[in-house]
């Protein structure tokens, strides 16, 4: 779009359904690469995708013509399809419904990148639930804890 300039950085965080720890280290990086490519296919720019066995962080430059909800709907559907079609798990794979999305200024890009890159070390000290609630608190996002995490079956 002519004369449209943008600089929109967002971090999206989403979990495996029921926060099951099923994203195996052996193939996790491949799936994160698939997610990054899916983001890029929309015209957005992947900065980094990383996570641990039960959740993913995507840090990206958002194209202003792309809706975050449509982006996440596509990324989650196509990445779960990839996991299932490639039989990376014995059981059917699903992402948990919903996600957290947080915006950043250019001055935060390096620190957010490092935070996402160091997920494995970070989660030796803090669970995903603790991390997620801390992020919501830090950014003063109102929430009802009953609806943040799906209950285990």
N, C-alpha and C positions, 0 to 999 in steps of 0.2 A: 504494500500500500504506500503510495507516494506521500511524502511529508508526515509519515508516522514513525516516531522514534520511541524506543522503549528500553527500559532497563528494569526488568521485573524478575527478582530472584525468589524462588520458593523452595521450601523443603517439604516433602510429603512423606508421611510415616504411615505405614500400614502393616497389619499383622496377618499371620497365618490363622485360618479359622480356629477358634478356641485357643489361640496362642500355642498351638502344638509345635514342639521343637523338631520339625521335620526337614528343614532346609539343610541338607547334608553338605558338609564342608567340601566333599569331593566334586560336587556339581553346582554348588551355590554361586560361584563366580560366573559360571556360564549363564545361569539364569539372570544374574544381575546385568550381564552384558546384553541379554535379550531385552530386558526391561529398558536399558539405556537406548538401545536401537529403536524400540517402540516409541519412546519419548521423542527421539530425533525425527522419526517418520512423520510426526505431527507438525514439524516446523519449530518445535521447541528445541532447546539445546541442553543436553545432559551434561552436567558438570561432574557428578559422581553418583553412583548407585552402590550402596553397601548395606550390610546388615549382619545379622547372626541367624541362628537356627529358627527363630520364631517371628522375626519381623524385618522390614526393609525400610531404609531411608533413601529417598531420591532427592538430590539437590539439582535444580535445573533453572535455566533461564526460560521464563514463560513468554511465549509469543502472544501478543495481546488479542489476537483473533481466536485463540484457543481457550475454550472453557475448561477450567480445572476439573469440573465434574465429568465432562466428556473425556478428557485426557485420562483420568483415573479409571473410568469405566472401561476404556479401551485397553489400557496397560494391564489392569488386573485380569480382565477376561482373556486377553491374548497370551499373557504370561502363564496363567493357570492352564490354558489349553496346551501350551508348549510343554509344561511339566507333565501333564497327563498323556499327551500323545507320545512323548519320549519315554514314558513309563519310568520316570525317575523315582517314583514311589510305588509301593504295592497297592496302597489304597488310593482312592480318588482324592485329588488335591483341590483345595479351595482357599481363597483369601477370605479373611473376615470382612464383613460388610463395613463400609465406611473407611475413613482415614483422617489423619490430622494434617493440616496444611498451615505453614507459617511463612511469612514474608521477611525478606532481609534487604538491607541496603548494600550497595557496592562495597562499602567499608567492612562488611561482615563476611564477604565471600571466602577469604582465606581461613578464618576461624571456623566457619561452618564446614568447609571442605575438610579440614583436619578432624573435626568432631565426627563427621560421617566416616572418614577413612579409618578412624581408630575405634570403630564399634566393638570389635572383639575385645580389646583391652578394657574399654569402658564398661562392658558388661561383666567383667570379672568382679566389679565393685557394686553394680546396680542392676536390678532386674529391669526388663522392659516395662513392666507396669510402673515401677518407681520412676523410671526415666520419663515415660509418657506423662504421668501425672505432674512431674516436676516441670516439664515443658509447658503444659497447660497452665500451671500456676504462674510460672515465670512471665508468660505472655498475657496473664489475666483473662484467660478464656473461660467463660462460665461453662460448667458441665455438671452432669449428674452421674456420679460414679456407677450407678446401677445400669446405665446405658452405654458405658464406654467399652466394656469388654463382654463378649458373649460368654455365657456360662458353659462350663464343660458338660459334655453329654454324659 
